[in-house]
Amino acid sequence: MKIATWNCHMAFRKKAGLIQAHNLDILIVQECEHPGKLVFNPGVNQPTDIVWHGANRNKGLAVISYSGYKLTLLDIHNPEIKTILPVLITKQNKEYFLLAIWAFNAMDPSYKYVGQIWKALDYYHELLKRENVIIAGDFNSNVFWDKLKRRITHSMLVTRMTEMRIHSCYHFYNNIEQGKEIHPTYYMYRHKNKPYHIDYLFVSENLQSQVEEVSVGSAEEWLPISDHCPLIITLCD
């Protein structure tokens, strides 16, 4: 299964062809318009399934299937945790449990950005005890911002997930520590001199050995259409 997370910077319908060229099975896409507005350019493959949630029809969080995987938003979804979606991914005898992430500055001043993910770890704790767990998306966070002394820091979040036996694919595949990333996923204001790694894909320990490839898109290819570059993971079946 090939899975990616990418913040498309809105108007996904006009940009879908470029990300589809990577032959994805599952795409988590932030700032995506409502499915009713997804009228794609000629020649662009249609999704086989989609889950979407958002307060703004022009800018929500979507999980998209391109190869027959069925997506189900679980009944335990708590819309007060913004914006994180618990999604069951199934195909034949395969089953994965995804927390799709778009963490932003929510109204709760004590739980901004990764604080929302922290709340999700509490709320969905029973789901996250299972095997085949994937937590992926735009975290809007890095060890770099631990110095801001927020109630929940990036390092606290990573430590907690490690204790839950859930690990970042990019970091263990490249043998790189959190905060030492060499492949930015975000360029502030699309400036190449303001790079950050803020998008992540974590998997449960049982999936670690199935990670075949991890890649991050280049600034040259992606900055013309977004301030984010996709993070793409291939899991062997």
VENDARA-V47214 format. One record per pair of residues at least 4 apart in sequence whose C-alpha atoms are under 8 Angstrom apart, sorted by sequence separation. I is the first residue (numbers start at 1). J is the second residue. D is the distance in Angstrom with one decimal. If there is no record, write none. Layout:
i=I j=J d=D
i=I j=J d=D
This chain:
i=8 j=12 d=6.0
i=11 j=15 d=7.0
i=12 j=16 d=5.7
i=15 j=19 d=7.3
i=16 j=20 d=6.1
i=17 j=21 d=6.4
i=18 j=22 d=7.7
i=19 j=23 d=8.0
i=20 j=24 d=6.3
i=33 j=37 d=6.3
i=34 j=38 d=6.9
i=40 j=44 d=6.2
i=55 j=59 d=7.8
i=56 j=60 d=6.3
i=65 j=69 d=5.9
i=73 j=77 d=7.2
i=79 j=83 d=7.2
i=90 j=94 d=5.5
i=91 j=95 d=6.8
i=108 j=112 d=6.5
i=111 j=115 d=4.0
i=112 j=116 d=6.1
i=113 j=117 d=7.4
i=114 j=118 d=6.2
i=115 j=119 d=6.3
i=116 j=120 d=6.3
i=117 j=121 d=6.3
i=118 j=122 d=6.6
i=119 j=123 d=6.2
i=120 j=124 d=5.7
i=121 j=125 d=5.4
i=124 j=128 d=6.4
i=125 j=129 d=6.5
i=126 j=130 d=7.5
i=141 j=145 d=6.9
i=142 j=146 d=7.4
i=146 j=150 d=7.2
i=149 j=153 d=7.2
i=152 j=156 d=6.4
i=153 j=157 d=6.4
i=154 j=158 d=6.3
i=155 j=159 d=6.1
i=156 j=160 d=6.2
i=157 j=161 d=6.3
i=158 j=162 d=6.1
i=159 j=163 d=6.3
i=160 j=164 d=6.4
i=161 j=165 d=6.3
i=162 j=166 d=5.3
i=168 j=172 d=6.4
i=169 j=173 d=5.8
i=170 j=174 d=6.0
i=171 j=175 d=5.5
i=172 j=176 d=6.6
i=176 j=180 d=6.3
i=177 j=181 d=7.1
i=186 j=190 d=7.9
i=187 j=191 d=5.6
i=188 j=192 d=8.0
i=190 j=194 d=7.8
i=191 j=195 d=7.5
i=203 j=207 d=6.1
i=204 j=208 d=6.9
i=207 j=211 d=6.9
i=217 j=221 d=7.1
i=218 j=222 d=6.3
i=219 j=223 d=5.3
i=220 j=224 d=7.6
i=222 j=226 d=6.0
i=223 j=227 d=5.5
i=19 j=24 d=7.9
i=33 j=38 d=6.9
i=54 j=59 d=6.8
i=55 j=60 d=6.9
i=65 j=70 d=7.1
i=79 j=84 d=7.7
i=89 j=94 d=8.0
i=90 j=95 d=4.6
i=106 j=111 d=7.2
i=107 j=112 d=7.6
i=110 j=115 d=7.3
i=111 j=116 d=5.5
i=120 j=125 d=7.8
i=128 j=133 d=6.4
i=152 j=157 d=7.2
i=161 j=166 d=5.1
i=162 j=167 d=5.9
i=167 j=172 d=7.6
i=171 j=176 d=4.8
i=176 j=181 d=6.5
i=187 j=192 d=6.0
i=189 j=194 d=8.0
i=203 j=208 d=6.7
i=217 j=222 d=6.9
i=222 j=227 d=7.5
i=223 j=228 d=7.0
i=40 j=46 d=7.7
i=54 j=60 d=4.2
i=65 j=71 d=7.3
i=89 j=95 d=5.7
i=90 j=96 d=6.5
i=106 j=112 d=5.5
i=161 j=167 d=6.8
i=170 j=176 d=7.8
i=171 j=177 d=6.2
i=187 j=193 d=7.7
i=188 j=194 d=5.5
i=222 j=228 d=7.1
i=223 j=229 d=7.4
i=8 j=15 d=7.6
i=53 j=60 d=5.7
i=54 j=61 d=6.2
i=64 j=71 d=7.9
i=88 j=95 d=7.1
i=89 j=96 d=5.0
i=105 j=112 d=4.8
i=106 j=113 d=7.0
i=121 j=128 d=7.6
i=146 j=153 d=5.3
i=171 j=178 d=6.9
i=187 j=194 d=5.4
i=188 j=195 d=6.6
i=222 j=229 d=5.7
i=52 j=60 d=6.9
i=53 j=61 d=5.5
i=63 j=71 d=7.9
i=77 j=85 d=6.4
i=88 j=96 d=6.0
i=89 j=97 d=6.3
i=104 j=112 d=6.5
i=105 j=113 d=5.3
i=111 j=119 d=7.8
i=145 j=153 d=7.6
i=146 j=154 d=6.3
i=187 j=195 d=4.5
i=188 j=196 d=7.8
i=52 j=61 d=5.7
i=53 j=62 d=6.6
i=77 j=86 d=6.0
i=88 j=97 d=4.9
i=89 j=98 d=7.2
i=103 j=112 d=7.9
i=104 j=113 d=4.6
i=145 j=154 d=7.5
i=146 j=155 d=7.0
i=158 j=167 d=8.0
i=186 j=195 d=5.8
i=187 j=196 d=6.2
i=52 j=62 d=4.3
i=76 j=86 d=7.6
i=87 j=97 d=6.0
i=88 j=98 d=6.2
i=103 j=113 d=4.9
i=104 j=114 d=7.9
i=106 j=116 d=7.7
i=143 j=153 d=7.6
i=171 j=181 d=7.9
i=185 j=195 d=7.5
i=186 j=196 d=5.2
i=219 j=229 d=6.8
i=51 j=62 d=5.6
i=52 j=63 d=6.4
i=86 j=97 d=7.2
i=87 j=98 d=5.0
i=103 j=114 d=6.3
i=143 j=154 d=5.5
i=184 j=195 d=5.5
i=185 j=196 d=6.2
i=186 j=197 d=6.1
i=218 j=229 d=6.6
i=50 j=62 d=6.9
i=51 j=63 d=5.2
i=73 j=85 d=7.0
i=74 j=86 d=5.8
i=86 j=98 d=5.7
i=87 j=99 d=6.3
i=104 j=116 d=8.0
i=142 j=154 d=5.7
i=143 j=155 d=5.9
i=184 j=196 d=5.0
i=185 j=197 d=4.8
i=186 j=198 d=6.6
i=217 j=229 d=5.0
i=50 j=63 d=5.7
i=51 j=64 d=6.6
i=73 j=86 d=6.0
i=74 j=87 d=5.7
i=85 j=98 d=7.8
i=86 j=99 d=4.7
i=87 j=100 d=7.4
i=103 j=116 d=6.4
i=141 j=154 d=6.2
i=142 j=155 d=7.9
i=184 j=197 d=4.5
i=185 j=198 d=6.2
i=186 j=199 d=7.8
i=216 j=229 d=6.6
i=217 j=230 d=5.4
i=50 j=64 d=4.5
i=73 j=87 d=4.6
i=74 j=88 d=6.7
i=85 j=99 d=5.5
i=86 j=100 d=6.6
i=103 j=117 d=7.0
i=183 j=197 d=6.8
i=184 j=198 d=7.7
i=185 j=199 d=6.1
i=216 j=230 d=5.7
i=217 j=231 d=6.7
i=35 j=50 d=7.7
i=49 j=64 d=6.0
i=50 j=65 d=6.1
i=72 j=87 d=5.4
i=73 j=88 d=6.5
i=84 j=99 d=6.4
i=85 j=100 d=5.1
i=216 j=231 d=4.6
i=48 j=64 d=7.7
i=49 j=65 d=5.1
i=71 j=87 d=6.4
i=72 j=88 d=5.1
i=84 j=100 d=5.5
i=85 j=101 d=6.8
i=101 j=117 d=7.8
i=181 j=197 d=6.6
i=215 j=231 d=5.9
i=216 j=232 d=6.3
i=35 j=52 d=7.1
i=47 j=64 d=6.3
i=48 j=65 d=5.5
i=49 j=66 d=7.1
i=71 j=88 d=5.7
i=72 j=89 d=6.7
i=84 j=101 d=4.7
i=214 j=231 d=7.4
i=215 j=232 d=5.3
i=34 j=52 d=6.7
i=47 j=65 d=5.6
i=48 j=66 d=5.2
i=70 j=88 d=7.9
i=71 j=89 d=4.9
i=83 j=101 d=6.3
i=84 j=102 d=6.2
i=214 j=232 d=5.8
i=215 j=233 d=6.7
i=12 j=31 d=7.9
i=34 j=53 d=7.9
i=47 j=66 d=4.8
i=48 j=67 d=6.4
i=49 j=68 d=7.4
i=70 j=89 d=5.7
i=71 j=90 d=6.8
i=83 j=102 d=5.2
i=84 j=103 d=7.4
i=214 j=233 d=4.7
i=4 j=24 d=7.2
i=10 j=30 d=7.9
i=11 j=31 d=7.9
i=12 j=32 d=5.5
i=13 j=33 d=8.0
i=34 j=54 d=8.0
i=46 j=66 d=7.3
i=47 j=67 d=7.9
i=48 j=68 d=5.7
i=49 j=69 d=7.4
i=51 j=71 d=6.6
i=69 j=89 d=6.3
i=70 j=90 d=5.2
i=82 j=102 d=7.3
i=83 j=103 d=5.9
i=213 j=233 d=5.8
i=214 j=234 d=6.6
i=2 j=23 d=7.6
i=3 j=24 d=5.9
i=6 j=27 d=7.5
i=8 j=29 d=6.5
i=9 j=30 d=7.5
i=10 j=31 d=4.9
i=11 j=32 d=6.6
i=12 j=33 d=6.8
i=45 j=66 d=7.8
i=48 j=69 d=7.5
i=49 j=70 d=6.2
i=50 j=71 d=6.6
i=51 j=72 d=7.1
i=69 j=90 d=5.5
i=70 j=91 d=6.3
i=82 j=103 d=6.5
i=83 j=104 d=7.6
i=212 j=233 d=7.7
i=213 j=234 d=5.2
i=2 j=24 d=5.1
i=3 j=25 d=5.9
i=4 j=26 d=6.5
i=5 j=27 d=5.8
i=6 j=28 d=6.4
i=7 j=29 d=5.4
i=8 j=30 d=6.2
i=9 j=31 d=5.7
i=10 j=32 d=5.5
i=11 j=33 d=6.5
i=48 j=70 d=7.9
i=49 j=71 d=6.3
i=51 j=73 d=6.7
i=61 j=83 d=7.2
i=69 j=91 d=4.9
i=82 j=104 d=7.3
i=211 j=233 d=7.1
i=212 j=234 d=5.5
i=213 j=235 d=7.5
i=1 j=24 d=7.8
i=2 j=25 d=5.2
i=3 j=26 d=4.7
i=4 j=27 d=4.9
i=5 j=28 d=4.6
i=6 j=29 d=5.0
i=7 j=30 d=4.4
i=8 j=31 d=6.1
i=9 j=32 d=7.7
i=10 j=33 d=6.8
i=33 j=56 d=8.0
i=34 j=57 d=4.9
i=68 j=91 d=6.9
i=211 j=234 d=5.9
i=212 j=235 d=5.7
i=1 j=25 d=6.0
i=2 j=26 d=6.5
i=3 j=27 d=5.7
i=4 j=28 d=6.2
i=5 j=29 d=5.8
i=6 j=30 d=6.4
i=7 j=31 d=6.1
i=8 j=32 d=6.8
i=13 j=37 d=7.9
i=16 j=40 d=7.5
i=20 j=44 d=7.8
i=33 j=57 d=5.5
i=34 j=58 d=6.2
i=82 j=106 d=6.6
i=211 j=235 d=4.6
i=212 j=236 d=6.3
i=1 j=26 d=7.7
i=3 j=28 d=7.9
i=7 j=32 d=8.0
i=13 j=38 d=5.3
i=20 j=45 d=7.6
i=33 j=58 d=4.1
i=34 j=59 d=7.4
i=114 j=139 d=6.3
i=210 j=235 d=5.1
i=211 j=236 d=6.5
i=12 j=38 d=7.6
i=13 j=39 d=6.1
i=14 j=40 d=6.6
i=32 j=58 d=6.6
i=33 j=59 d=5.0
i=34 j=60 d=6.9
i=113 j=139 d=6.9
i=114 j=140 d=7.4
i=210 j=236 d=5.1
i=13 j=40 d=5.0
i=14 j=41 d=6.7
i=17 j=44 d=5.5
i=31 j=58 d=7.4
i=32 j=59 d=5.0
i=33 j=60 d=5.9
i=113 j=140 d=6.4
i=114 j=141 d=6.6
i=192 j=219 d=7.5
i=210 j=237 d=7.3
i=13 j=41 d=7.3
i=16 j=44 d=7.1
i=17 j=45 d=7.7
i=31 j=59 d=4.2
i=32 j=60 d=5.1
i=113 j=141 d=7.1
i=207 j=235 d=7.8
i=30 j=59 d=7.5
i=31 j=60 d=4.9
i=32 j=61 d=5.9
i=54 j=83 d=7.6
i=30 j=60 d=6.2
i=31 j=61 d=6.0
i=32 j=62 d=6.3
i=53 j=83 d=7.9
i=97 j=127 d=7.5
i=170 j=200 d=7.4
i=201 j=231 d=7.7
i=30 j=61 d=4.7
i=97 j=128 d=7.9
i=169 j=200 d=7.9
i=170 j=201 d=7.3
i=185 j=216 d=6.8
i=200 j=231 d=7.2
i=29 j=61 d=6.0
i=30 j=62 d=6.4
i=53 j=85 d=7.9
i=168 j=200 d=6.8
i=169 j=201 d=6.0
i=184 j=216 d=7.7
i=185 j=217 d=7.6
i=199 j=231 d=7.1
i=201 j=233 d=7.9
i=28 j=61 d=7.5
i=29 j=62 d=5.3
i=83 j=116 d=7.9
i=84 j=117 d=7.6
i=133 j=166 d=7.9
i=168 j=201 d=5.8
i=169 j=202 d=5.6
i=183 j=216 d=6.5
i=190 j=223 d=6.2
i=28 j=62 d=5.9
i=29 j=63 d=6.4
i=82 j=116 d=6.4
i=99 j=133 d=8.0
i=101 j=135 d=7.3
i=118 j=152 d=7.4
i=168 j=202 d=4.1
i=169 j=203 d=6.8
i=28 j=63 d=4.6
i=29 j=64 d=7.8
i=81 j=116 d=6.0
i=96 j=131 d=7.9
i=97 j=132 d=6.2
i=98 j=133 d=5.9
i=99 j=134 d=6.3
i=100 j=135 d=6.1
i=101 j=136 d=5.8
i=102 j=137 d=5.9
i=103 j=138 d=6.3
i=104 j=139 d=7.7
i=129 j=164 d=7.5
i=143 j=178 d=6.6
i=144 j=179 d=6.3
i=167 j=202 d=5.0
i=168 j=203 d=6.5
i=27 j=63 d=5.7
i=28 j=64 d=6.4
i=81 j=117 d=7.9
i=84 j=120 d=7.4
i=96 j=132 d=5.0
i=97 j=133 d=4.8
i=98 j=134 d=4.7
i=99 j=135 d=4.7
i=100 j=136 d=5.3
i=101 j=137 d=4.4
i=102 j=138 d=4.9
i=103 j=139 d=5.1
i=104 j=140 d=6.7
i=115 j=151 d=7.5
i=128 j=164 d=8.0
i=142 j=178 d=7.6
i=143 j=179 d=5.1
i=166 j=202 d=6.2
i=167 j=203 d=5.5
i=190 j=226 d=7.6
i=26 j=63 d=7.1
i=27 j=64 d=5.1
i=63 j=100 d=7.3
i=95 j=132 d=7.2
i=96 j=133 d=6.0
i=97 j=134 d=6.1
i=98 j=135 d=5.7
i=99 j=136 d=6.4
i=100 j=137 d=5.8
i=101 j=138 d=5.9
i=102 j=139 d=6.2
i=103 j=140 d=6.2
i=115 j=152 d=5.4
i=142 j=179 d=6.3
i=166 j=203 d=5.3
i=167 j=204 d=6.4
i=190 j=227 d=5.0
i=26 j=64 d=5.7
i=27 j=65 d=6.6
i=81 j=119 d=7.0
i=96 j=134 d=7.2
i=98 j=136 d=7.5
i=101 j=139 d=6.6
i=102 j=140 d=7.9
i=114 j=152 d=6.7
i=115 j=153 d=7.6
i=166 j=204 d=4.2
i=167 j=205 d=6.8
i=173 j=211 d=7.7
i=189 j=227 d=6.7
i=26 j=65 d=4.7
i=81 j=120 d=6.6
i=114 j=153 d=6.9
i=118 j=157 d=6.5
i=165 j=204 d=5.9
i=166 j=205 d=5.7
i=169 j=208 d=7.4
i=188 j=227 d=6.7
i=25 j=65 d=5.7
i=26 j=66 d=6.3
i=61 j=101 d=7.8
i=110 j=150 d=7.8
i=111 j=151 d=7.2
i=114 j=154 d=6.6
i=117 j=157 d=7.9
i=165 j=205 d=5.4
i=173 j=213 d=7.8
i=187 j=227 d=5.4
i=25 j=66 d=5.1
i=26 j=67 d=7.9
i=61 j=102 d=6.7
i=110 j=151 d=6.3
i=111 j=152 d=7.1
i=167 j=208 d=7.9
i=173 j=214 d=7.0
i=186 j=227 d=5.7
i=187 j=228 d=6.5
i=24 j=66 d=6.6
i=25 j=67 d=5.2
i=169 j=211 d=7.4
i=186 j=228 d=4.4
i=24 j=67 d=7.8
i=26 j=69 d=7.9
i=114 j=157 d=7.3
i=185 j=228 d=5.4
i=186 j=229 d=6.2
i=25 j=69 d=7.4
i=170 j=214 d=6.2
i=185 j=229 d=4.8
i=169 j=214 d=7.2
i=170 j=215 d=7.9
i=184 j=229 d=7.7
i=185 j=230 d=6.6
i=185 j=231 d=7.1
i=11 j=58 d=7.6
i=10 j=58 d=7.1
i=10 j=59 d=6.2
i=142 j=196 d=7.8
i=142 j=197 d=6.7
i=141 j=197 d=7.8
i=142 j=198 d=5.8
i=141 j=198 d=5.0
i=140 j=198 d=5.1
i=141 j=199 d=7.8
i=139 j=198 d=5.7
i=140 j=199 d=6.9
i=138 j=198 d=6.3
i=139 j=199 d=5.6
i=138 j=199 d=4.5
i=139 j=200 d=6.9
i=137 j=199 d=5.6
i=138 j=200 d=6.7
i=136 j=199 d=7.6
i=137 j=200 d=5.7
i=136 j=200 d=5.6
i=137 j=201 d=6.5
i=169 j=233 d=7.7
i=135 j=200 d=8.0
i=136 j=201 d=4.1
i=135 j=201 d=5.8
i=136 j=202 d=6.0
i=134 j=201 d=7.0
i=135 j=202 d=5.0
i=134 j=202 d=5.7
i=135 j=203 d=6.3
i=134 j=203 d=4.5
i=133 j=203 d=5.6
i=134 j=204 d=6.6
i=132 j=203 d=7.2
i=133 j=204 d=5.1
i=28 j=100 d=6.6
i=30 j=102 d=6.3
i=132 j=204 d=6.0
i=131 j=204 d=6.3
i=131 j=205 d=7.9
i=132 j=206 d=6.8
i=131 j=206 d=6.5
i=132 j=207 d=6.3
i=131 j=207 d=8.0
i=30 j=137 d=7.7
i=28 j=136 d=7.5
i=29 j=137 d=7.7
i=30 j=138 d=7.3
i=28 j=137 d=6.6
i=5 j=136 d=6.6
i=6 j=137 d=7.2
i=7 j=138 d=6.9
i=5 j=137 d=5.3
i=6 j=138 d=7.4
i=5 j=138 d=7.4
i=6 j=199 d=7.9
i=5 j=199 d=7.4
i=5 j=200 d=7.7
i=5 j=201 d=7.6
i=15 j=225 d=7.4
i=9 j=225 d=7.6
i=8 j=225 d=7.5
i=9 j=226 d=5.2
i=8 j=226 d=5.6
i=9 j=227 d=6.7
i=7 j=226 d=7.4
i=8 j=227 d=7.8
i=9 j=228 d=7.6
i=7 j=227 d=7.9
i=8 j=228 d=6.9
i=7 j=228 d=5.7
i=6 j=228 d=6.7
i=7 j=229 d=7.6
i=6 j=229 d=6.4
i=7 j=230 d=7.4
i=6 j=230 d=4.5
i=5 j=230 d=5.7
i=6 j=231 d=6.6
i=4 j=230 d=6.5
i=5 j=231 d=5.5
i=4 j=231 d=5.5
i=5 j=232 d=6.8
i=4 j=232 d=4.3
i=3 j=232 d=5.8
i=4 j=233 d=6.1
i=2 j=232 d=7.2
i=3 j=233 d=5.4
i=2 j=233 d=5.8
i=3 j=234 d=6.4
i=2 j=234 d=4.4
i=1 j=234 d=5.8
i=2 j=235 d=6.2
i=1 j=235 d=5.1
i=1 j=236 d=6.3
i=1 j=237 d=6.7
